[in-house]
Amino acid sequence: MLSLVAILLGLSCGSSSSPTAPPAGLEDHTVRRGGAFHRPGLTAPAENCVQCHGADLRGGDNGEPSCFSCHGNIWD
């Protein structure tokens, strides 16, 4: 579990490294935008992202990052 949190935190925006494939455990995150990998359907986050990133997109229960850390307040 801790390694998954470390992987997710390693996907922060503006990261100096540019992986060409999603990290292990996030293979379904195939769409690269803004330096991070997203799941298909990212344009409808209320339907496709809340399961992991929390109902308010401010981070999941298992350390999944807040969408606001990269996207600002565009979902307010």
Backbone as CSV, one residue per row, in Angstrom:
resi,resn,N_x,N_y,N_z,CA_x,CA_y,CA_z,C_x,C_y,C_z
1,MET,0.835,-1.186,0.000,0.000,0.000,0.000,0.877,1.246,0.000
2,LEU,1.895,1.266,0.832,2.764,2.427,0.905,3.442,2.694,-0.430
3,SER,3.822,1.636,-1.160,4.467,1.848,-2.450,3.506,2.467,-3.456
4,LEU,2.218,2.113,-3.400,1.236,2.724,-4.286,1.110,4.207,-3.990
5,VAL,1.122,4.579,-2.716,1.065,5.989,-2.347,2.283,6.711,-2.894
6,ALA,3.442,6.117,-2.772,4.665,6.738,-3.284,4.594,6.909,-4.794
7,ILE,4.062,5.917,-5.481,3.910,6.010,-6.934,2.971,7.141,-7.292
8,LEU,1.841,7.202,-6.612,0.866,8.245,-6.916,1.436,9.626,-6.649
9,LEU,2.149,9.784,-5.558,2.738,11.076,-5.255,3.837,11.424,-6.249
10,GLY,4.468,10.437,-6.823,5.492,10.660,-7.836,4.926,11.175,-9.140
11,LEU,3.612,11.144,-9.301,2.973,11.630,-10.515,2.592,13.095,-10.413
12,SER,3.211,13.808,-9.507,2.828,15.206,-9.311,3.046,16.014,-10.568
13,CYS,2.301,17.101,-10.689,2.411,17.965,-11.866,3.780,18.608,-11.896
14,GLY,4.228,18.863,-13.075,5.500,19.547,-13.230,6.689,18.700,-12.832
15,SER,6.490,17.422,-12.725,7.584,16.542,-12.373,8.682,16.651,-13.422
16,SER,9.929,16.637,-12.993,11.020,16.779,-13.937,11.212,15.533,-14.777
17,SER,10.810,14.388,-14.271,10.908,13.182,-15.079,9.644,13.042,-15.912
18,SER,9.790,12.455,-17.081,8.661,12.303,-17.999,8.512,10.855,-18.401
19,PRO,7.882,10.043,-17.561,7.713,8.637,-17.930,6.843,8.531,-19.171
20,THR,7.085,7.488,-19.954,6.321,7.297,-21.187,5.166,6.336,-21.001
21,ALA,5.085,5.710,-19.853,3.997,4.776,-19.559,3.583,4.959,-18.110
22,PRO,2.319,4.661,-17.814,1.880,4.782,-16.419,2.649,3.825,-15.516
23,PRO,2.811,4.180,-14.255,3.508,3.294,-13.325,2.707,2.028,-13.034
24,ALA,3.375,1.051,-12.521,2.735,-0.214,-12.150,1.581,0.056,-11.205
25,GLY,0.476,-0.603,-11.447,-0.709,-0.430,-10.632,-1.668,0.600,-11.194
26,LEU,-1.200,1.399,-12.142,-2.044,2.437,-12.744,-2.099,2.269,-14.264
27,GLU,-2.050,1.025,-14.720,-2.031,0.760,-16.154,-3.264,1.279,-16.884
28,ASP,-4.381,1.476,-16.166,-5.593,1.998,-16.804,-5.547,3.518,-16.962
29,HIS,-4.503,4.158,-16.463,-4.311,5.601,-16.627,-3.465,5.814,-17.887
30,THR,-4.108,5.803,-19.031,-3.414,5.789,-20.318,-3.381,7.136,-21.033
31,VAL,-4.067,8.139,-20.502,-4.129,9.449,-21.148,-3.171,10.387,-20.429
32,ARG,-2.189,10.873,-21.148,-1.205,11.758,-20.522,-1.590,13.210,-20.779
33,ARG,-1.790,13.944,-19.720,-2.115,15.371,-19.801,-1.395,16.100,-18.680
34,GLY,-0.792,17.211,-18.994,-0.158,18.045,-17.977,0.920,17.355,-17.170
35,GLY,1.612,16.406,-17.757,2.686,15.717,-17.061,2.233,14.583,-16.161
36,ALA,0.934,14.263,-16.159,0.419,13.173,-15.327,-0.460,12.259,-16.170
37,PHE,-0.562,11.027,-15.766,-1.422,10.072,-16.456,-2.811,10.073,-15.829
38,HIS,-3.833,10.073,-16.673,-5.230,10.050,-16.255,-5.908,8.846,-16.890
39,ARG,-7.041,8.468,-16.338,-7.863,7.427,-16.955,-8.658,8.045,-18.095
40,PRO,-9.028,7.244,-19.094,-9.951,7.746,-20.103,-11.224,8.231,-19.404
41,GLY,-11.837,9.259,-19.946,-13.017,9.832,-19.310,-12.679,10.981,-18.390
42,LEU,-11.455,11.462,-18.437,-11.027,12.521,-17.533,-11.800,13.818,-17.706
43,THR,-12.498,13.991,-18.813,-13.276,15.220,-18.990,-14.599,15.173,-18.231
44,ALA,-14.904,14.049,-17.625,-16.096,13.907,-16.779,-15.656,13.369,-15.420
45,PRO,-14.904,14.164,-14.642,-14.336,13.667,-13.400,-15.374,13.239,-12.368
46,ALA,-16.546,13.868,-12.365,-17.574,13.487,-11.393,-18.058,12.066,-11.626
47,GLU,-17.894,11.570,-12.821,-18.303,10.201,-13.144,-17.136,9.226,-13.122
48,ASN,-15.943,9.687,-13.456,-14.843,8.765,-13.700,-13.675,8.829,-12.722
49,CYS,-13.599,9.852,-11.912,-12.422,10.028,-11.061,-12.724,9.938,-9.565
50,VAL,-13.984,10.156,-9.189,-14.326,10.242,-7.767,-14.138,8.922,-7.020
51,GLN,-14.212,7.810,-7.718,-14.057,6.518,-7.053,-12.711,6.423,-6.333
52,CYS,-11.673,6.965,-6.922,-10.351,6.906,-6.293,-9.921,8.233,-5.674
53,HIS,-10.229,9.340,-6.339,-9.737,10.647,-5.904,-10.671,11.353,-4.940
54,GLY,-11.739,10.692,-4.508,-12.654,11.229,-3.519,-13.831,11.951,-4.150
55,ALA,-14.941,11.975,-3.431,-16.177,12.578,-3.935,-15.997,14.037,-4.288
56,ASP,-15.081,14.724,-3.605,-14.838,16.140,-3.894,-13.542,16.345,-4.683
57,LEU,-12.936,15.260,-5.144,-11.704,15.265,-5.944,-10.506,15.835,-5.193
58,ARG,-10.591,15.854,-3.861,-9.506,16.409,-3.041,-8.586,15.333,-2.483
59,GLY,-8.667,14.138,-3.033,-7.769,13.062,-2.635,-8.515,11.876,-2.079
60,GLY,-7.990,10.706,-2.350,-8.648,9.485,-1.928,-8.201,8.993,-0.577
61,ASP,-8.874,7.995,-0.092,-8.592,7.420,1.224,-7.271,6.659,1.275
62,ASN,-6.748,6.276,0.123,-5.510,5.499,0.073,-4.324,6.319,-0.419
63,GLY,-4.411,7.617,-0.292,-3.306,8.478,-0.684,-3.346,8.949,-2.127
64,GLU,-4.442,8.674,-2.832,-4.543,9.174,-4.195,-4.512,10.694,-4.142
65,PRO,-3.794,11.334,-5.060,-3.619,12.787,-4.968,-4.894,13.564,-5.246
66,SER,-4.933,14.763,-4.726,-6.019,15.681,-5.003,-5.902,16.165,-6.441
67,CYS,-6.998,16.189,-7.165,-6.997,16.719,-8.524,-6.699,18.211,-8.513
68,PHE,-7.038,18.878,-7.405,-6.824,20.316,-7.296,-5.345,20.679,-7.248
69,SER,-4.485,19.735,-6.888,-3.059,20.040,-6.831,-2.510,20.390,-8.205
70,CYS,-3.141,19.899,-9.258,-2.715,20.244,-10.625,-3.742,21.145,-11.328
71,HIS,-5.005,20.915,-11.069,-6.049,21.578,-11.841,-6.608,22.841,-11.190
72,GLY,-6.158,23.191,-10.005,-6.672,24.376,-9.336,-8.154,24.211,-9.003
73,ASN,-8.897,25.272,-9.101,-10.302,25.263,-8.692,-11.268,25.118,-9.863
74,ILE,-10.862,24.479,-10.945,-11.743,24.415,-12.108,-12.993,23.585,-11.852
75,TRP,-13.022,22.788,-10.762,-14.206,21.972,-10.473,-15.117,22.632,-9.448
76,ASP,-14.754,23.798,-8.954,-15.612,24.487,-7.972,-16.899,24.936,-8.614
